[in-house]
């Protein structure tokens, strides 16, 4: 999936630069299509950015839970209690 997104990003960026051509300003359908493709390109990267932040958040909470369980084990072993 990531390889496809990288390739589509390159292609969609090239189509966006094509929009800057002066002869396309009168063809509203082409300008609309290229603008819609640009919105799709930006949505792809927003999706992956949110996925990245979600993974960071889950890894951090998982690490905090594992640290807490290690501290609880140390406390229980120091008091010689078996659970």
C-alpha positions as CSV (number, residue, x, y, z in Angstrom):
1,X,0.0,0.0,0.0
2,X,2.8,2.4,0.9
3,X,4.6,1.9,-2.4
4,X,1.3,2.6,-4.3
5,X,0.8,5.8,-2.3
6,X,4.3,7.0,-3.0
7,X,3.9,6.4,-6.7
8,X,0.4,8.0,-6.9
9,X,1.8,11.0,-5.0
10,X,4.4,11.5,-7.7
11,X,1.9,11.2,-10.5
12,X,-0.7,13.4,-8.8
13,X,2.0,16.1,-8.1
14,X,2.8,16.1,-11.8
15,X,-0.8,16.6,-12.7
16,X,-1.1,19.5,-10.3
17,X,1.8,21.2,-12.0
18,X,0.0,20.6,-15.3
19,X,-2.8,22.7,-13.9
20,X,-0.6,25.7,-13.9
21,X,-0.6,25.8,-17.7
22,X,-2.2,28.9,-19.1
23,X,-4.2,27.0,-21.8
24,X,-6.2,25.0,-19.3
25,X,-7.8,28.0,-17.5
26,X,-10.7,27.9,-19.9
27,X,-11.4,24.2,-19.5
28,X,-13.3,24.1,-16.2
29,X,-13.8,20.3,-16.3
30,X,-10.0,19.6,-16.5
31,X,-9.3,22.2,-13.7
32,X,-12.0,20.6,-11.5
33,X,-10.7,17.1,-12.1
34,X,-7.1,18.1,-11.3
35,X,-8.3,19.9,-8.1
36,X,-10.2,16.8,-7.1
37,X,-7.1,14.7,-7.6
38,X,-5.1,17.1,-5.5
39,X,-7.7,16.8,-2.7
40,X,-7.4,13.0,-2.9
41,X,-3.6,13.2,-2.8
42,X,-3.7,15.3,0.3
43,X,-6.3,13.0,1.9
44,X,-3.9,10.0,1.4
45,X,-1.2,11.8,3.4
46,X,-3.5,12.9,6.1
47,X,-4.7,9.3,6.5
48,X,-1.1,8.0,6.9
49,X,-0.3,10.8,9.3
50,X,-3.2,10.0,11.5
51,X,-2.2,6.3,11.3
52,X,1.3,7.2,12.4
53,X,0.1,9.3,15.3
54,X,-2.3,6.5,16.3
55,X,0.6,4.0,16.3
56,X,2.8,6.4,18.4
57,X,0.0,6.8,20.9
58,X,-0.7,3.1,21.2
59,X,3.0,2.3,21.6
60,X,3.4,4.9,24.3
61,X,0.4,3.6,26.3
62,X,1.6,0.0,25.9
63,X,5.0,0.9,27.2
64,X,3.5,2.7,30.2
65,X,1.4,-0.3,31.0
66,X,4.4,-2.6,30.8
67,X,6.4,-0.3,33.0
68,X,3.6,-0.2,35.6
69,X,3.3,-4.0,35.7
70,X,7.1,-4.3,36.2
71,X,6.9,-1.8,39.1
72,X,4.0,-3.8,40.6
73,X,6.0,-7.0,40.3
74,X,9.1,-5.5,42.0
75,X,6.8,-4.2,44.8
76,X,5.2,-7.6,45.3
77,X,8.6,-9.4,45.3
78,X,10.1,-7.0,47.8
79,X,7.3,-7.7,50.3
80,X,7.5,-11.5,49.6
81,X,3.8,-11.8,48.7
82,X,2.7,-14.3,46.2
83,X,-0.3,-13.6,44.1
